[in-house]
Amino acid sequence: MNWNQVEGSWEQFKGKVQTEWGRLTGDDLDVIRGDRKQLAGKIQERYGRAQETAEREIDDWLTRN
C-alpha cells in the first residue's frame, strides 16, 4: 500500500491508525486528515519519538496494511 491510498480513504483508515497508535485521539485524526507529516508529528508528540522513528513506524505500518 502507498500513502496516496491512505490519504484518499482516510475515513476508512482512521480506525487502523488508531489501533496502531492508540494514544492518538479522534480529534487528532480529524486534524491529520490523511496528511502524513501531520501523522508523523502527532506520533512524535504523543509518543516522544524522533521524526525519523515516527516516519519509519509509518512505513512499517504501510507495509503491513
DRENPA-3360 file (N, C-alpha, C; in nm, 2 decimals, always signed):
BEGIN
1 = MNWNQVEG = +0.08/-0.12/+0.00/+0.00/+0.00/+0.00/+0.09/+0.12/+0.00 ~ +0.04/+0.23/-0.06/+0.11/+0.35/-0.06/+0.03/+0.46/+0.01 ~ +0.10/+0.57/+0.05/+0.03/+0.67/+0.12/-0.09/+0.74/+0.05 ~ -0.08/+0.75/-0.08/-0.19/+0.80/-0.16/-0.32/+0.73/-0.14 ~ -0.31/+0.60/-0.12/-0.43/+0.52/-0.09/-0.49/+0.55/+0.05 ~ -0.40/+0.57/+0.14/-0.44/+0.60/+0.28/-0.50/+0.74/+0.28 ~ -0.44/+0.83/+0.22/-0.48/+0.97/+0.21/-0.62/+0.98/+0.14 ~ -0.64/+0.91/+0.04/-0.77/+0.91/-0.04/-0.88/+0.84/+0.03;
9 = SWEQFKGK = -0.85/+0.75/+0.13/-0.95/+0.68/+0.20/-0.93/+0.70/+0.35 ~ -0.90/+0.82/+0.39/-0.86/+0.84/+0.53/-0.97/+0.80/+0.63 ~ -1.10/+0.83/+0.60/-1.20/+0.79/+0.69/-1.20/+0.64/+0.72 ~ -1.17/+0.56/+0.62/-1.17/+0.42/+0.63/-1.04/+0.37/+0.71 ~ -0.93/+0.45/+0.70/-0.81/+0.41/+0.77/-0.79/+0.46/+0.91 ~ -0.88/+0.56/+0.95/-0.86/+0.61/+1.08/-0.86/+0.51/+1.19 ~ -0.95/+0.41/+1.18/-0.96/+0.31/+1.28/-0.83/+0.23/+1.29 ~ -0.77/+0.19/+1.18/-0.65/+0.12/+1.17/-0.53/+0.20/+1.23;
17 = VQTEWGRL = -0.53/+0.33/+1.20/-0.43/+0.42/+1.25/-0.44/+0.43/+1.41 ~ -0.56/+0.44/+1.45/-0.58/+0.45/+1.60/-0.55/+0.32/+1.67 ~ -0.57/+0.20/+1.60/-0.54/+0.08/+1.66/-0.38/+0.07/+1.67 ~ -0.31/+0.12/+1.57/-0.17/+0.11/+1.58/-0.11/+0.21/+1.68 ~ -0.16/+0.33/+1.68/-0.11/+0.44/+1.77/-0.23/+0.48/+1.86 ~ -0.26/+0.41/+1.96/-0.37/+0.42/+2.05/-0.38/+0.56/+2.12 ~ -0.26/+0.62/+2.14/-0.26/+0.75/+2.21/-0.31/+0.86/+2.12 ~ -0.33/+0.84/+1.99/-0.39/+0.94/+1.91/-0.54/+0.95/+1.93;
25 = TGDDLDVI = -0.59/+1.06/+1.95/-0.74/+1.08/+1.97/-0.81/+1.09/+1.84 ~ -0.94/+1.08/+1.85/-1.03/+1.11/+1.74/-1.01/+1.25/+1.68 ~ -0.99/+1.34/+1.77/-0.97/+1.48/+1.73/-0.83/+1.49/+1.66 ~ -0.73/+1.42/+1.71/-0.60/+1.42/+1.64/-0.62/+1.37/+1.49 ~ -0.70/+1.26/+1.48/-0.71/+1.20/+1.35/-0.80/+1.29/+1.26 ~ -0.89/+1.37/+1.31/-0.96/+1.46/+1.23/-0.87/+1.58/+1.18 ~ -0.78/+1.62/+1.27/-0.69/+1.72/+1.23/-0.59/+1.67/+1.12 ~ -0.54/+1.55/+1.14/-0.44/+1.49/+1.05/-0.50/+1.48/+0.91;
33 = RGDRKQLA = -0.63/+1.43/+0.89/-0.70/+1.42/+0.76/-0.62/+1.36/+0.65 ~ -0.54/+1.26/+0.69/-0.46/+1.19/+0.59/-0.33/+1.25/+0.55 ~ -0.29/+1.35/+0.62/-0.16/+1.42/+0.59/-0.05/+1.34/+0.67 ~ +0.04/+1.28/+0.59/+0.15/+1.20/+0.65/+0.24/+1.28/+0.75 ~ +0.27/+1.40/+0.71/+0.36/+1.48/+0.80/+0.28/+1.51/+0.93 ~ +0.15/+1.54/+0.92/+0.08/+1.56/+1.04/+0.07/+1.44/+1.13 ~ +0.06/+1.32/+1.07/+0.06/+1.20/+1.14/+0.19/+1.18/+1.21 ~ +0.30/+1.19/+1.14/+0.43/+1.18/+1.20/+0.45/+1.27/+1.32;
41 = GKIQERYG = +0.41/+1.40/+1.30/+0.42/+1.50/+1.41/+0.34/+1.46/+1.53 ~ +0.22/+1.40/+1.51/+0.14/+1.36/+1.63/+0.20/+1.24/+1.69 ~ +0.26/+1.15/+1.62/+0.33/+1.03/+1.68/+0.44/+1.08/+1.76 ~ +0.52/+1.18/+1.71/+0.63/+1.23/+1.78/+0.58/+1.29/+1.91 ~ +0.48/+1.37/+1.90/+0.42/+1.44/+2.02/+0.37/+1.35/+2.12 ~ +0.29/+1.25/+2.08/+0.22/+1.16/+2.18/+0.31/+1.05/+2.24 ~ +0.41/+1.01/+2.16/+0.50/+0.90/+2.20/+0.64/+0.94/+2.23 ~ +0.68/+1.07/+2.21/+0.81/+1.11/+2.23/+0.91/+1.05/+2.14;
49 = RAQETAER = +0.87/+1.02/+2.02/+0.96/+0.96/+1.92/+1.04/+1.07/+1.84 ~ +1.15/+1.04/+1.78/+1.22/+1.12/+1.69/+1.15/+1.12/+1.56 ~ +1.17/+1.22/+1.48/+1.10/+1.23/+1.35/+1.13/+1.11/+1.26 ~ +1.26/+1.07/+1.26/+1.30/+0.95/+1.17/+1.23/+0.82/+1.22 ~ +1.21/+0.81/+1.35/+1.15/+0.69/+1.41/+1.00/+0.69/+1.37 ~ +0.94/+0.80/+1.39/+0.79/+0.81/+1.35/+0.77/+0.78/+1.20 ~ +0.86/+0.83/+1.12/+0.85/+0.80/+0.97/+0.87/+0.66/+0.95 ~ +0.96/+0.59/+1.01/+0.99/+0.45/+1.00/+0.87/+0.37/+1.04;
57 = EIDDWLTR = +0.81/+0.41/+1.15/+0.69/+0.34/+1.20/+0.58/+0.35/+1.10 ~ +0.56/+0.46/+1.04/+0.45/+0.48/+0.94/+0.49/+0.39/+0.82 ~ +0.61/+0.39/+0.77/+0.65/+0.30/+0.66/+0.62/+0.15/+0.70 ~ +0.66/+0.11/+0.82/+0.64/-0.03/+0.86/+0.49/-0.06/+0.86 ~ +0.41/+0.03/+0.91/+0.26/+0.02/+0.92/+0.21/+0.00/+0.78 ~ +0.26/+0.08/+0.68/+0.21/+0.08/+0.54/+0.23/-0.06/+0.48 ~ +0.35/-0.12/+0.51/+0.38/-0.25/+0.45/+0.30/-0.36/+0.51 ~ +0.25/-0.34/+0.63/+0.16/-0.44/+0.70/+0.02/-0.43/+0.66;
65 = N = -0.02/-0.32/+0.60/-0.16/-0.29/+0.57/-0.18/-0.28/+0.42;
% end
